[in-house]
Amino acid sequence: MGRRLEPGGLFRREEATMSTTDNTGPRNLAEAIRPLKAKWGWIVAFGVISLIAGVIALGSVVMATESAVFIVGIMMLIVGVAEIFAAFSVRSWGRFLLWLVLGALYVFAGYICLQNPFQAAALLTLMLGIALIVGGLVRIFLATQMKHGTPWGWVVFSGILSVLLGLMIVSHWPASSFYTLGIFLGIDLIFIGAGWVSMGLALKKLA
């Protein structure tokens, strides 16, 4: 005859489905990083390459500055082209024109970076120095609003360092534009490489 529906049968079926779905994902962090353990060598190698590139960048800061500007220029071109294409999918004329103008400006700025990297480096360096000064002053102001017991002293210290670094860059501008971006790129690559190497060695110990 017809099948009987047992009390709670629907709920048991849903619980079984949910348990089956939950078992497909990693249960803990150890299972999530297990696929990376076998690739720790590649991670360390990538970190070593980044370290070497950072040392080379610090050894030739002018060439590194030019490379940094080229990277910024390529990124601007990609973003600009993407915004221009996205503008044609907008129905509103106002947003269409806004996205189209922004995309054209990004493309133009990227073209300037690729054609005149050192002129672009001068502008980017000046903007970086001003941003460091403003950011440092903002951190110092925010530190004065922090309550006692919070690490407000470190916030003030970092703000003072940012202001001093920004003043050094601006005071030596435009000469600082030939090496500032290269130094930042080299230091960034060294920190990135050190992070990848340490993560790879940690995965090796867990393997």
C-alpha positions as a Markdown table, in Angstrom:
| # | Residue | x | y | z |
|---|---|---|---|---|
| 1 | Met | 0.0 | 0.0 | 0.0 |
| 2 | Gly | 1.2 | 3.7 | 0.4 |
| 3 | Arg | 4.4 | 4.5 | 2.3 |
| 4 | Arg | 4.1 | 5.7 | 5.8 |
| 5 | Leu | 5.8 | 8.8 | 7.0 |
| 6 | Glu | 7.5 | 8.1 | 10.3 |
| 7 | Pro | 7.4 | 10.8 | 12.9 |
| 8 | Gly | 10.5 | 12.9 | 12.6 |
| 9 | Gly | 11.5 | 11.1 | 9.4 |
| 10 | Leu | 11.8 | 14.4 | 7.5 |
| 11 | Phe | 14.0 | 15.9 | 10.1 |
| 12 | Arg | 16.2 | 12.8 | 10.2 |
| 13 | Arg | 16.6 | 13.0 | 6.4 |
| 14 | Glu | 17.5 | 16.7 | 6.6 |
| 15 | Glu | 20.0 | 16.1 | 9.4 |
| 16 | Ala | 21.7 | 13.3 | 7.4 |
| 17 | Thr | 21.9 | 15.6 | 4.4 |
| 18 | Met | 23.4 | 18.4 | 6.5 |
| 19 | Ser | 26.0 | 16.0 | 8.0 |
| 20 | Thr | 27.0 | 14.8 | 4.6 |
| 21 | Thr | 27.4 | 18.3 | 3.4 |
| 22 | Asp | 29.4 | 19.4 | 6.4 |
| 23 | Asn | 31.8 | 16.5 | 6.0 |
| 24 | Thr | 32.9 | 17.7 | 2.6 |
| 25 | Gly | 34.9 | 20.7 | 4.0 |
| 26 | Pro | 38.0 | 20.8 | 6.2 |
| 27 | Arg | 37.2 | 20.1 | 9.8 |
| 28 | Asn | 40.0 | 22.2 | 11.3 |
| 29 | Leu | 43.0 | 24.3 | 10.3 |
| 30 | Ala | 45.3 | 21.3 | 10.1 |
| 31 | Glu | 43.2 | 19.8 | 7.3 |
| 32 | Ala | 42.9 | 23.1 | 5.6 |
| 33 | Ile | 46.7 | 23.6 | 5.3 |
| 34 | Arg | 47.5 | 19.9 | 4.6 |
| 35 | Pro | 47.7 | 20.5 | 0.8 |
| 36 | Leu | 50.3 | 23.2 | 1.4 |
| 37 | Lys | 52.6 | 21.0 | 3.4 |
| 38 | Ala | 53.8 | 19.1 | 0.3 |
| 39 | Lys | 54.5 | 22.4 | -1.5 |
| 40 | Trp | 56.6 | 24.0 | 1.2 |
| 41 | Gly | 59.7 | 23.9 | -1.0 |
| 42 | Trp | 58.0 | 26.0 | -3.7 |
| 43 | Ile | 56.9 | 28.5 | -1.0 |
| 44 | Val | 60.4 | 28.8 | 0.3 |
| 45 | Ala | 61.8 | 29.2 | -3.2 |
| 46 | Phe | 59.3 | 32.0 | -3.9 |
| 47 | Gly | 60.4 | 33.7 | -0.7 |
| 48 | Val | 64.1 | 33.4 | -1.6 |
| 49 | Ile | 63.4 | 34.9 | -5.0 |
| 50 | Ser | 61.6 | 37.8 | -3.4 |
| 51 | Leu | 64.5 | 38.3 | -1.0 |
| 52 | Ile | 67.0 | 38.3 | -3.8 |
| 53 | Ala | 64.8 | 40.7 | -5.8 |
| 54 | Gly | 64.6 | 43.0 | -2.8 |
| 55 | Val | 68.3 | 43.0 | -2.3 |
| 56 | Ile | 68.9 | 43.8 | -6.0 |
| 57 | Ala | 66.3 | 46.6 | -5.8 |
| 58 | Leu | 68.1 | 48.2 | -2.8 |
| 59 | Gly | 71.4 | 47.8 | -4.7 |
| 60 | Ser | 70.1 | 49.7 | -7.7 |
| 61 | Val | 67.4 | 52.0 | -6.4 |
| 62 | Val | 67.1 | 54.1 | -9.5 |
| 63 | Met | 66.4 | 51.1 | -11.7 |
| 64 | Ala | 64.0 | 49.8 | -8.9 |
| 65 | Thr | 62.2 | 53.2 | -8.9 |
| 66 | Glu | 61.7 | 52.9 | -12.7 |
| 67 | Ser | 60.4 | 49.4 | -12.3 |
| 68 | Ala | 58.0 | 50.5 | -9.6 |
| 69 | Val | 56.6 | 53.2 | -11.8 |
| 70 | Phe | 56.2 | 50.7 | -14.7 |
| 71 | Ile | 54.2 | 48.4 | -12.4 |
| 72 | Val | 52.0 | 51.3 | -11.3 |
| 73 | Gly | 51.6 | 52.3 | -14.9 |
| 74 | Ile | 50.5 | 48.8 | -16.0 |
| 75 | Met | 48.1 | 48.6 | -13.1 |
| 76 | Met | 46.6 | 51.9 | -14.0 |
| 77 | Leu | 46.2 | 50.8 | -17.7 |
| 78 | Ile | 44.4 | 47.6 | -16.6 |
| 79 | Val | 42.1 | 49.5 | -14.2 |
| 80 | Gly | 41.4 | 52.2 | -16.8 |
| 81 | Val | 40.5 | 49.7 | -19.5 |
| 82 | Ala | 38.3 | 47.7 | -17.1 |
| 83 | Glu | 36.4 | 50.9 | -16.1 |
| 84 | Ile | 35.9 | 51.9 | -19.7 |
| 85 | Phe | 34.4 | 48.5 | -20.5 |
| 86 | Ala | 32.3 | 48.6 | -17.3 |
| 87 | Ala | 30.9 | 52.0 | -18.3 |
| 88 | Phe | 29.1 | 50.6 | -21.3 |
| 89 | Ser | 27.2 | 48.3 | -19.0 |
| 90 | Val | 25.8 | 51.2 | -17.0 |
| 91 | Arg | 22.3 | 52.4 | -18.0 |
| 92 | Ser | 22.5 | 55.9 | -16.4 |
| 93 | Trp | 24.1 | 58.6 | -18.5 |
| 94 | Gly | 25.6 | 60.2 | -15.5 |
| 95 | Arg | 27.3 | 57.1 | -14.2 |
| 96 | Phe | 28.3 | 56.2 | -17.8 |
| 97 | Leu | 30.1 | 59.5 | -18.3 |
| 98 | Leu | 31.7 | 59.3 | -14.8 |
| 99 | Trp | 33.1 | 55.8 | -15.3 |
| 100 | Leu | 34.2 | 56.6 | -18.8 |
| 101 | Val | 36.1 | 59.8 | -17.7 |
| 102 | Leu | 37.7 | 58.0 | -14.7 |
| 103 | Gly | 38.8 | 55.1 | -17.0 |
| 104 | Ala | 40.2 | 57.5 | -19.5 |
| 105 | Leu | 42.1 | 59.3 | -16.7 |
| 106 | Tyr | 43.5 | 56.0 | -15.5 |
| 107 | Val | 44.6 | 55.1 | -19.0 |
| 108 | Phe | 46.2 | 58.5 | -19.5 |
| 109 | Ala | 48.0 | 58.3 | -16.2 |
| 110 | Gly | 49.3 | 54.8 | -16.9 |
| 111 | Tyr | 50.5 | 55.9 | -20.3 |
| 112 | Ile | 52.4 | 58.8 | -18.7 |
| 113 | Cys | 54.0 | 56.4 | -16.2 |
| 114 | Leu | 55.2 | 54.1 | -19.0 |
| 115 | Gln | 56.4 | 56.9 | -21.3 |
| 116 | Asn | 58.0 | 59.2 | -18.7 |
| 117 | Pro | 58.7 | 57.0 | -15.7 |
| 118 | Phe | 60.9 | 59.5 | -13.9 |
| 119 | Gln | 58.5 | 62.4 | -14.2 |
| 120 | Ala | 55.8 | 60.2 | -12.9 |
| 121 | Ala | 58.1 | 59.1 | -10.1 |
| 122 | Ala | 58.6 | 62.7 | -9.1 |
| 123 | Leu | 54.8 | 63.2 | -8.8 |
| 124 | Leu | 54.3 | 59.8 | -7.0 |
| 125 | Thr | 57.1 | 60.6 | -4.6 |
| 126 | Leu | 55.7 | 64.0 | -3.7 |
| 127 | Met | 52.3 | 62.4 | -3.1 |
| 128 | Leu | 53.9 | 59.7 | -1.0 |
| 129 | Gly | 55.7 | 62.3 | 1.2 |
| 130 | Ile | 52.5 | 64.3 | 1.7 |
| 131 | Ala | 50.5 | 61.2 | 2.5 |
| 132 | Leu | 53.0 | 60.1 | 5.1 |
| 133 | Ile | 52.9 | 63.5 | 6.8 |
| 134 | Val | 49.1 | 63.7 | 6.8 |
| 135 | Gly | 48.8 | 60.1 | 7.9 |
| 136 | Gly | 51.3 | 60.6 | 10.7 |
| 137 | Leu | 49.5 | 63.7 | 12.0 |
| 138 | Val | 46.2 | 61.9 | 11.9 |
| 139 | Arg | 47.7 | 59.0 | 14.0 |
| 140 | Ile | 49.1 | 61.4 | 16.5 |
| 141 | Phe | 45.8 | 63.2 | 16.8 |
| 142 | Leu | 43.9 | 59.8 | 17.3 |
| 143 | Ala | 46.5 | 58.8 | 19.9 |
| 144 | Thr | 45.5 | 61.8 | 22.0 |
| 145 | Gln | 41.9 | 60.6 | 22.0 |
| 146 | Met | 42.8 | 57.1 | 23.2 |
| 147 | Lys | 42.1 | 56.0 | 26.7 |
| 148 | His | 44.8 | 55.3 | 29.3 |
| 149 | Gly | 45.8 | 51.6 | 29.3 |
| 150 | Thr | 45.8 | 51.5 | 25.5 |
| 151 | Pro | 49.0 | 51.4 | 23.5 |
| 152 | Trp | 48.7 | 55.1 | 22.6 |
| 153 | Gly | 52.5 | 55.7 | 23.0 |
| 154 | Trp | 53.3 | 53.3 | 20.1 |
| 155 | Val | 50.6 | 55.1 | 18.0 |
| 156 | Val | 52.3 | 58.4 | 18.7 |
| 157 | Phe | 55.7 | 57.0 | 18.0 |
| 158 | Ser | 54.6 | 55.5 | 14.6 |
| 159 | Gly | 52.9 | 58.8 | 13.8 |
| 160 | Ile | 56.1 | 60.8 | 14.5 |
| 161 | Leu | 58.2 | 58.4 | 12.4 |
| 162 | Ser | 55.7 | 58.8 | 9.5 |
| 163 | Val | 55.8 | 62.6 | 9.8 |
| 164 | Leu | 59.7 | 62.7 | 9.9 |
| 165 | Leu | 59.9 | 60.3 | 6.9 |
| 166 | Gly | 57.4 | 62.4 | 4.9 |
| 167 | Leu | 59.3 | 65.6 | 5.7 |
| 168 | Met | 62.6 | 64.0 | 4.6 |
| 169 | Ile | 61.0 | 62.9 | 1.3 |
| 170 | Val | 59.4 | 66.3 | 0.7 |
| 171 | Ser | 62.5 | 68.3 | 1.8 |
| 172 | His | 64.7 | 66.5 | -0.7 |
| 173 | Trp | 62.2 | 66.5 | -3.5 |
| 174 | Pro | 62.6 | 66.2 | -6.5 |
| 175 | Ala | 66.0 | 64.5 | -6.0 |
| 176 | Ser | 64.3 | 62.0 | -3.7 |
| 177 | Ser | 62.1 | 60.8 | -6.5 |
| 178 | Phe | 65.0 | 59.0 | -8.1 |
| 179 | Tyr | 65.5 | 56.6 | -5.1 |
| 180 | Thr | 62.5 | 56.7 | -2.7 |
| 181 | Leu | 60.1 | 54.4 | -4.6 |
| 182 | Gly | 63.0 | 52.0 | -5.3 |
| 183 | Ile | 63.9 | 51.8 | -1.6 |
| 184 | Phe | 60.2 | 51.2 | -0.7 |
| 185 | Leu | 60.0 | 48.5 | -3.3 |
| 186 | Gly | 63.1 | 46.8 | -2.1 |
| 187 | Ile | 62.1 | 46.8 | 1.5 |
| 188 | Asp | 58.6 | 45.5 | 0.6 |
| 189 | Leu | 60.1 | 42.6 | -1.4 |
| 190 | Ile | 62.4 | 41.7 | 1.5 |
| 191 | Phe | 59.5 | 41.6 | 4.0 |
| 192 | Ile | 57.4 | 39.6 | 1.6 |
| 193 | Gly | 60.2 | 37.2 | 0.9 |
| 194 | Ala | 60.9 | 36.7 | 4.6 |
| 195 | Gly | 57.3 | 36.0 | 5.3 |
| 196 | Trp | 57.1 | 33.4 | 2.6 |
| 197 | Val | 60.3 | 31.7 | 3.7 |
| 198 | Ser | 59.1 | 31.6 | 7.4 |
| 199 | Met | 55.8 | 30.1 | 6.3 |
| 200 | Gly | 57.4 | 27.5 | 4.1 |
| 201 | Leu | 59.8 | 26.4 | 6.9 |
| 202 | Ala | 56.9 | 26.2 | 9.3 |
| 203 | Leu | 55.0 | 24.0 | 6.9 |
| 204 | Lys | 58.1 | 21.8 | 6.6 |
| 205 | Lys | 58.1 | 21.2 | 10.3 |
| 206 | Leu | 54.4 | 20.2 | 10.2 |
| 207 | Ala | 54.9 | 17.8 | 7.3 |
